[in-house]
């Protein structure tokens, strides 16, 4: 049987303060259900072609931090199954605790479009207990951005 494909995003732009790590998005897996992260996308609205790149990290986060709920949506509209995963966006107070970094990349703030990264090997999460995967962004200058995770249950 095919897995249920879904995406979850920041549902609009969020502001990144210069030189400050901020969790843009956090996926929360359900207990007893595996989730495969297939890829992610990021985009920023920086305008300087000479701006220094920032850092985007996919990492495990054992705590929730202070965030707003985000809604996972089906990528395949033929599938009527309920998505069991949940998500949060835009850490506004306490940041989630950072744990194991799974992917780490430099990203220029002047993208002007969406950069999609399909993982050579999907990141598989979940199992006996719920797990949290965060997308943390640190930019050298203040910019706005959008982040999306592409997943399957």
Residue pairs with C-beta under 8 A, 6 or more apart in sequence:
2 79
3 36
3 152
3 153
4 74
4 76
4 79
4 81
4 83
4 152
4 153
5 38
5 74
5 75
5 76
5 79
5 150
5 151
5 152
6 72
6 73
6 74
6 75
6 83
6 85
6 151
6 152
6 153
7 72
7 73
7 75
7 148
7 149
7 150
7 151
8 25
8 27
8 70
8 71
8 72
8 73
8 85
8 87
8 148
8 149
8 151
9 25
9 70
9 89
9 146
9 147
9 148
9 149
10 24
10 25
10 70
10 89
10 90
10 145
10 146
10 147
10 148
11 70
11 71
11 89
12 146
13 45
13 144
13 145
13 146
14 22
14 24
14 89
14 90
14 144
14 145
14 146
14 147
15 142
15 143
15 144
16 22
16 24
16 44
16 54
16 137
16 138
16 139
16 142
16 143
16 144
16 145
17 142
18 139
18 140
18 141
18 142
19 138
19 139
19 140
20 138
21 95
21 98
21 136
21 137
21 138
22 90
22 91
22 95
22 136
22 137
22 138
23 61
23 65
23 67
23 90
23 91
23 95
23 96
23 134
23 135
23 136
23 137
24 89
24 90
24 91
24 135
24 136
24 137
24 145
24 147
25 70
25 87
25 88
25 89
25 134
25 135
25 147
25 148
25 149
26 61
26 64
26 65
26 67
26 87
26 88
26 89
26 91
26 96
26 132
26 133
26 134
26 135
27 35
27 37
27 85
27 87
27 125
27 132
27 133
27 134
27 149
27 151
28 64
28 85
28 86
28 87
28 88
28 130
28 131
28 132
29 35
29 85
29 125
29 126
29 130
29 131
29 132
29 133
30 84
30 85
30 86
30 126
30 130
30 153
31 126
31 128
31 129
31 130
32 126
32 127
32 128
33 84
33 85
33 126
33 153
34 124
34 125
34 126
34 127
34 153
35 85
35 124
35 125
35 126
35 151
35 152
35 153
36 122
36 123
36 124
36 125
36 151
36 152
36 153
37 58
37 119
37 122
37 123
37 124
37 125
37 133
37 149
37 150
37 151
38 118
38 119
38 122
38 150
38 151
38 152
39 116
39 117
39 118
39 119
39 149
39 150
40 58
40 116
40 117
40 135
40 147
40 148
40 149
40 150
41 114
41 115
41 116
41 117
41 146
41 147
41 148
41 150
42 56
42 107
42 111
42 114
42 115
42 117
42 135
42 137
42 145
42 146
42 147
42 148
43 111
43 112
43 113
43 114
43 115
43 145
43 146
44 54
44 107
44 108
44 109
44 110
44 111
44 139
44 143
44 144
44 145
45 109
45 112
45 143
45 144
45 145
46 108
46 109
46 110
46 111
46 139
46 141
46 143
47 110
48 109
48 110
48 141
49 110
51 108
51 109
51 110
51 140
51 141
52 140
52 141
53 106
53 107
53 108
53 109
53 140
54 106
54 107
54 108
54 109
54 137
54 138
54 139
54 140
55 104
55 105
55 106
55 107
55 137
55 138
56 104
56 105
56 106
56 107
56 135
56 136
56 137
57 101
57 103
57 104
57 105
57 135
57 136
57 137
57 138
58 101
58 102
58 103
58 104
58 123
58 133
58 134
58 135
59 98
59 99
59 100
59 101
59 102
59 133
59 134
59 136
60 99
60 100
60 102
60 131
60 132
60 133
60 134
61 96
61 97
61 98
61 99
61 132
61 133
61 134
62 96
62 97
62 99
62 132
63 96
63 97
63 132
64 88
64 96
64 132
65 88
65 91
65 93
65 94
65 95
65 96
65 97
66 91
66 92
66 93
66 94
67 88
67 89
67 90
67 91
67 92
67 96
68 88
68 89
68 90
68 92
69 86
69 87
69 88
69 89
70 87
70 88
70 89
71 87
72 83
72 85
72 86
72 87
72 151
73 83
74 83
75 150
83 153
84 153
85 151
85 153
87 149
96 132
96 134
98 134
98 136
102 123
102 133
103 117
103 119
103 123
105 117
107 115
107 137
109 139
109 140
109 141
109 143
114 146
118 150
122 152
123 133
125 131
125 133
133 149
135 147
135 149
137 145
137 147
139 145
